[in-house]
Every structure is written in structure tokens, then in C-alpha cells.
Amino acid sequence: MSSSSSSVLLVPLPEQEQLPFEIRNSDLTDAEMDKLQVSFKEFNSRCAEELKEMNQNRITNIIERGGVEGWETVRENHS
């Protein structure tokens, strides 16, 4: 397989302490902002679980196909 993403597992992005510009400079009340933060945390938690599942599926698929023997990564492809 010649795609560089084929040999790299997905990893979560680091958490950012600063809110996006659109949220920092909005007319949301503190209560609305708190609800939004809870919603963001729930969404990120679901994404983290789905990411684990996707990575496990990828590992399982590679193992079921006999591993990576005979495959090339972009770093190894000199053509």
C-alpha cells in the first residue's frame, strides 16, 4: 500500500486551553457558556471512544490480512 496514512494510527489532538475566537467573543451568558463547555466535553469524550474503536478496527484488519509483510510505506517507496 502506498498511502502514508496506512501505517499511522489516528491520535487525538492535544487539548487547547484557549477557546476559539468565535466563542471568546460572543454574547453568550456564563450559564450558556457552561452548558457549551459540558457539550464540548461530552462530544470530545465520544470522539475519543470512536477513535479507540477505529484504531482497534484498523489493527484487527491488518492482523486478519496477515500483517504488513509485503507492504511498503511511502518512506520506503523510492519510485
Secondary structure, 3 states (H helix, E strand, C coil): CCCHHHHCCCCCCCCCCCCCHHHHCCCCCHHHHHHHHHHHHHHHHHHHHHHHHHHHHHHHHHHHCCCCCCCCCHHHCCC
